[in-house]
C-alpha cells in the first residue's frame, strides 16, 4: 500500500473550511475506506475523561451498537488506558475483544493526542486476517497528527 500518495488527500479533506469538524472526519473516514482495500470499517471514538468512557464519533462501515465503551473494555477501551497503538492481527485470539460483526477479522486502533492528552482514537476493522503493518501504524499516526490540528 502506498500511503504516501494518500497523505495529500488527507490534508485536502481536513483543510476544507466550509465543513464542520465532524463533516471533515466523516469525509476522512470515507477517503480511508475507499483508498485502502482492507479498511472495512473506519471511525473515531472520543474520550470523556470524567466518566472514563469513549463515545462513537463519525464513521463509515457497518452500523455498530458500540456507541459508548468504558475505558479498559475492548481494544478501543484498552487504548484509552495505555495511550499506545494496538494492532490485533486476529480478533478471535483476543480475550478482551468486543465483537462487532462476525466479518471482522482484525483491528487497529491508534490514539489521537491533542496537547499531549489522549482525546480519542481512530479505529479500523478489517475483514482480512493480519493485514496491518508498521506502515499502517505510521500512516494513521500521521492522520491523527493532522486531525489534532482541528482541535
C-alpha angles and dihedrals in degrees: 000000000000102000092170090071091055096050096080089049090052090053091047093052092048094047097059101123095194093064132078119242091257092050090051091049092049091050089048091052089052092048092052094046091048094045102045114053095208096048098099100161121024123180151132135246120196125206128240099196094188093058094030091232138127120225125206115250131179115335144159126214135052117353115263132208089205099095095140122035124183117232108266096025119111125343094302093048091050091053089051087061102035098041087214135113114266120203116187111192092186120018090197088068093056119096095196097048124130106216112225099171137349087239092066110097103164141012141198125197123186121186121237114223126196116183090345095307123115101235096169144310148251112244123197127184125195133198087213126084115244101348098142120098136176086270089063090051094050091045094050090047087055090049091052092047088056092047091050088065088067092064 
